[in-house]
Amino acid sequence: MKLKLGIPKGSLENATVDLFRRAGFNITTSSRSYFPSIDDPEIECMLIRAQEMARYVEDGVLDAGLTGRDWVEENEADVVTVADLIYAKQSFGKVRWVLAAPEASPFKKVTDLQGKIIATELVGATKRYLARHGVTAKVEFSWGATEVKPPVLADAIVEVTETGSSLRANKLAILDVVMESNTQLVANKDSWNDEWKRRKLGDIKMLLEGAINALGKVGLMLNVRKADLDRVLSVLPALKNPTISHLSDEEWLAVNTILDESTVRNIIPRLKEAGAQGIVEYPLNKIVM
């Protein structure tokens, strides 16, 4: 039996392949094939645009796939959310779909757009958002370069953003957040009800979440004399619980802990001053809670 798994083609492709690598799965993609190879004989991969993924999962063409919550809602797909994977193409965080209009325009809130034109790739969700606010506007599908369309081709846009830098560069102001989104592992309902496939998806979920937990973390090992232990522990961040074990020499202990990578460059010199020796920093692929 094989699990048919959709990998998002496009902006999330590299981040997804890298996340699977950290989770222990090596996926090899090719520009000439929509069927990447994977070193797990129980999984069969297919590259699918994230915008279409949920529909193919709902229809059973795929057992499961990775896509954004935004595209699940856009397609109103009836699928099972197996895992929320909080990573994105740049920041491993959430993204926002925002309503934006030119800074110099008279539009300051959604109700100002009554009867106006809004360009977006997220047509269905935008229409539902406007309906919730009692606004009737023309929502046009945008094939790309959405930020440059106001004010000539549209009055406002609904566009995805992580930092807002592209919007600011195009002199657009955010009026409202339409939706927050993050990457999800979603499954077909029949596939989820299959015992073997549900177990396989559970394994993938655990390993992917472990890989995400390890992002930005490193392991730190060091040796310290018993007499210096308190000084060494005082250097380590609060709320961290290092593992402490005895060495063959009764006067020495081994300390092992996990830290934020961004803090280690400041901590290692202080550990050395406190009496730590044999300090080793090592990368982490997975932290399974």
C-alpha positions in Angstrom: 0.0 0.0 0.0 1.2 3.5 -0.7 0.2 7.0 0.5 -0.3 9.5 -2.3 1.2 12.7 -0.9 0.9 16.2 -2.6 4.0 18.5 -2.3 3.2 22.2 -3.0 4.8 23.4 -6.2 6.0 27.0 -6.2 7.0 29.3 -3.4 6.6 26.7 -0.6 8.3 23.9 -2.5 11.8 24.4 -1.3 10.8 25.0 2.3 8.7 21.8 2.2 11.4 19.7 0.8 13.8 21.0 3.4 11.3 20.4 6.2 10.9 16.8 5.1 14.7 16.4 4.9 14.9 17.6 8.5 12.1 15.1 9.4 14.1 12.2 7.8 12.6 12.0 4.3 14.8 12.8 1.3 12.7 14.2 -1.6 14.3 14.8 -4.9 12.5 17.1 -7.3 13.2 17.7 -11.0 12.1 20.6 -13.3 11.0 17.9 -15.8 8.8 15.8 -13.6 5.8 16.3 -11.4 6.5 13.1 -9.5 9.4 13.7 -7.1 11.3 10.7 -5.7 11.3 10.0 -2.0 13.3 7.5 0.0 10.3 6.0 1.6 8.8 3.1 -0.4 5.4 3.6 1.3 5.0 7.2 0.0 4.3 8.4 -3.6 4.8 12.1 -4.1 3.2 14.5 -6.7 3.9 18.2 -7.2 0.7 20.2 -7.1 0.1 23.9 -6.9 -0.9 24.9 -3.3 -4.0 26.6 -4.7 -5.3 23.3 -6.1 -4.1 20.9 -3.5 -7.2 20.8 -1.2 -9.5 20.1 -4.1 -7.4 17.1 -5.3 -7.2 15.8 -1.7 -11.0 16.2 -1.3 -11.6 14.3 -4.5 -9.3 11.5 -3.5 -6.8 12.0 -6.3 -4.3 12.4 -3.4 -4.5 10.9 0.1 -3.0 13.9 1.7 -1.1 17.1 0.8 0.5 20.2 2.2 -1.2 23.5 1.5 -2.2 26.7 3.1 -5.3 27.1 5.3 -6.2 30.0 3.0 -6.5 27.7 -0.1 -8.5 25.1 1.9 -11.0 27.9 2.8 -10.9 29.4 -0.7 -11.9 26.1 -2.2 -14.3 25.3 0.7 -12.7 21.9 0.7 -14.1 19.1 2.9 -10.8 17.7 4.2 -9.3 16.6 7.5 -6.7 18.9 9.0 -4.0 16.5 10.2 -1.4 19.1 11.4 -0.8 22.8 11.5 2.7 23.3 10.3 3.7 26.9 11.2 6.2 27.6 8.5 6.2 29.7 5.4 8.4 30.4 2.5 10.6 32.9 4.5 9.9 33.1 8.1 8.4 29.8 9.3 5.5 31.7 10.6 2.0 32.7 9.7 1.1 34.9 6.7 -1.8 37.4 6.4 -4.1 38.1 3.6 -4.8 41.8 3.9 -7.1 44.4 2.3 -4.9 47.2 1.0 -5.4 50.5 -1.0 -3.2 53.3 -2.1 -1.9 55.5 0.7 -3.2 58.6 -1.1 -6.7 57.1 -1.8 -9.8 58.1 0.2 -10.3 54.4 1.2 -9.6 53.9 4.9 -11.8 51.0 5.8 -13.6 48.1 4.1 -17.0 49.9 3.9 -15.4 52.7 1.8 -15.1 50.1 -1.0 -18.8 49.8 -1.7 -19.2 49.5 -5.5 -15.4 49.5 -6.1 -13.1 47.0 -7.8 -10.9 44.7 -5.7 -8.2 42.6 -7.4 -7.0 39.3 -5.7 -6.1 35.7 -6.2 -8.3 34.8 -3.3 -11.6 35.5 -4.9 -14.0 33.3 -3.0 -12.7 34.1 0.5 -12.6 37.8 -0.4 -16.3 37.8 -1.5 -17.3 36.0 1.7 -15.3 38.6 3.7 -17.0 41.5 2.0 -20.4 39.9 2.5 -19.7 39.6 6.3 -19.1 43.4 6.3 -22.2 44.1 4.1 -20.1 45.5 1.2 -20.9 44.8 -2.4 -17.8 45.2 -4.7 -16.5 43.7 -7.9 -13.9 41.1 -7.1 -11.6 40.4 -10.0 -9.1 37.5 -10.2 -5.5 38.6 -10.4 -3.0 36.5 -12.3 -0.1 38.2 -10.5 1.7 41.5 -9.8 -1.4 42.4 -7.8 0.4 45.2 -5.8 0.8 47.3 -9.0 -2.8 47.3 -10.0 -4.2 50.1 -7.8 -5.2 52.8 -8.6 -5.4 52.2 -12.4 -6.6 48.6 -12.7 -8.3 48.3 -9.3 -9.3 50.4 -6.4 -7.9 48.0 -3.8 -6.4 44.6 -3.5 -6.4 41.6 -1.2 -2.9 40.2 -1.1 -0.8 37.8 1.0 2.0 39.3 3.0 4.6 38.2 5.6 6.3 41.5 6.4 4.3 44.1 4.5 7.5 45.4 2.8 6.2 44.8 -0.7 3.0 46.7 0.0 4.9 49.6 1.5 7.2 49.7 -1.5 4.1 50.1 -3.7 2.7 52.8 -1.5 -0.2 50.7 -0.3 -1.8 50.9 3.1 -3.3 48.0 4.9 -7.0 48.6 5.7 -7.8 45.2 7.4 -6.7 41.6 7.8 -8.9 39.4 5.8 -7.4 36.1 7.0 -4.4 34.6 8.7 -3.0 31.4 7.2 -0.3 28.8 7.7 0.7 25.6 6.1 -1.4 22.5 6.9 -1.1 18.8 6.3 -4.6 17.8 5.1 -6.0 14.4 4.3 -8.9 12.9 2.3 -11.7 11.8 4.6 -11.7 8.2 3.3 -7.9 8.0 3.5 -8.1 9.2 7.1 -10.6 6.5 7.9 -8.2 3.9 6.6 -6.2 2.5 9.5 -2.9 2.1 7.7 -3.0 5.5 6.0 -4.1 7.2 9.3 -1.1 5.6 11.1 1.3 6.6 8.3 0.0 10.2 8.4 0.4 10.2 12.2 4.0 9.2 11.8 4.6 12.0 9.2 2.9 14.5 11.4 5.0 13.6 14.4 8.3 13.9 12.4 7.3 17.1 10.7 6.3 18.8 13.9 9.6 17.5 15.5 11.5 19.2 12.6 9.6 22.4 13.1 10.3 22.3 16.9 14.0 22.1 16.2 14.1 25.1 13.9 16.4 27.8 15.4 17.5 25.5 18.2 20.9 23.9 18.9 22.2 21.4 21.4 25.0 22.3 23.8 27.2 19.8 25.7 29.9 20.7 28.2 31.9 19.3 31.1 32.2 21.1 34.4 33.7 20.4 37.9 31.1 19.8 40.6 32.4 22.9 42.4 31.6 25.1 39.4 28.2 23.6 38.5 26.1 26.3 40.1 28.1 29.1 38.3 27.7 27.3 35.0 23.9 26.7 35.5 23.4 30.4 36.4 24.7 31.3 32.9 22.1 29.1 31.2 18.7 30.7 30.4 15.9 30.5 33.0 13.3 27.8 32.5 15.8 25.5 30.8 16.3 22.1 32.4 19.7 20.6 31.4 20.5 17.0 31.7 23.3 16.5 34.2 25.3 13.2 34.3 28.4 11.9 36.1 31.7 11.3 34.3 34.2 8.6 35.2 36.1 11.2 37.3 33.8 11.8 40.3 34.8 15.5 40.4 33.4 16.1 36.9 29.9 16.3 35.5 28.5 16.4 31.9 25.8 19.0 31.1 23.5 18.7 28.1 20.9 21.3 27.1 19.0 22.8 24.2 19.1 26.5 23.5 18.0 29.1 21.0 20.7 29.3 18.3 20.6 33.1 18.5 21.7 33.1 22.1 24.5 30.7 22.0 27.2 33.1 20.8 26.7 35.2 24.0 26.4 32.2 26.3 29.5 30.1 25.3 32.0 32.8 26.4 30.2 33.2 29.8 30.2 29.4 30.2 33.9 29.3 29.7 34.4 32.0 32.2 32.3 30.0 34.7 34.6 27.0 34.4 33.0 24.9 31.6 35.3 22.9 29.5 34.9 20.7 26.3 32.0 22.9 25.1 30.3 21.3 22.0 27.5 23.0 20.0 25.6 20.6 17.6 22.7 21.1 15.2 19.3 19.5 15.8 17.0 18.0 13.2 14.0 17.1 15.3 12.7 17.7 18.8 9.8 15.3 19.4 7.7 16.4 22.4 
